[in-house]
Each structure stands twice: as C-alpha cells, then as structure tokens.
Amino acid sequence: PLTFTITVNPLGQVNDPTDQVVCAGSATTAVVFGTTNSGGTTTYNWTNSDATIGLAASGSGNIASFTAVNGGTAPVTATITVTPRFTNGGIPCDGTPETFTIIVNPQGQVNDPSDQVLCNGGTVAAINFTTNNTIGTTTYSWTNTATGIGLAASGTGNIASFTASNITTAPIVATITVTPHFEHEGKICDGPTQTFTITFKPT
C-alpha cells in the first residue's frame, strides 16, 4: 500500500478586539490581535475608515499605541476591519474579518465669557457658559479668586445672577477660571480653561 495525506487548514480566525474611546491628544491602547487557531501561522491585515484620527488607512500586524487626533467639535468614529490569514503548508486561508471602533472625543471647549464691571450693590448678569462642541455633553466647573464679592470660591455649571458687594475703598477684581468637561460614550475629556473678570467698584 501507499499512503498520502490531505491536510485541510482551518480558515483564519481573529478574536474581536475591544472598542476604545479616547480623548484627543491622549494615547490609545495598543491593539494586539489574537486567535484560537493553532498548528500554523496567523497574520493580520487591517483597514481604517478614518485616517484623521492619527492611524494609517491600512496596515498589517498589531496596532501600536498612538496619539489620537481630533481637531473638530464632535467625536470621530474610526472603524477598523481586521482580516485574519492562517497559513500552514504554504497554503494561506483567509477568514472572516472582525471590526472594532476607536472613537476620538474632542477636548472640552468653552467660549470665553464677557468681563463685567459693576458698582457696589449692582447686579451681576447671569453667566451661562456655552461651547462649540456637539453630540456629547459639556459640563463646566469654575473657581473664583475673590470670595468677598458674594460668589463662592468654586462651583459647577452656570453662575446665577447675584448682587455685587464691595465695601472697601478700592476696586475688587475677581478672576473666574472655567474648565470645560466634554463627555461622550462614558469618556470625559477636559479642555483648556478660559478666564474672565468681574470688577466691583466701591461706592
């Protein structure tokens, strides 16, 4: 008798990578592809639907950590499609692709509030913070350098109208620093602060 073999390779297989949500300017988590196949070699080729996030449009092998990019006002979603190739005995067998996403949130952003100048006993106009960012939710926290004016040292959200107080003989300048926090898909991204002043003249 003579014997011969027929080897049937499995199709390539890749475990579904975890989706990521990151802030612009932050590093992504390296993507290390894995497979349940054995007995041969599995390689990976991938494509990226949005190269503006800082990742090439296509590549092969694992994806190293990179600094995420988003200079816009809304989150950017890049869909990465990875195709596994199992090779054994010189025969390559492509498998079913898997997809995952990398969402890059913009940094928080707040428009610069107007400065105000008032006399003692005057009414400070309500300060309603605004942003150019969209899709996600922006919240605000702030600090105040001069608590004697009738405003707390810190707080969150908009600042309601209040009555100015200055019983001294010189103007008091309160510097308010506001920090924007952008949230989308459970990821909070702080942005650059803005400062403005409220000046209270004495009677």
Summary of the structure (lengths in Angstrom):
residues: 203
radius of gyration: 28.0
end to end distance: 114.8
largest distance: 114.8
contacts: 597
relative contact order: 0.20
helix: 3%
strand: 44%
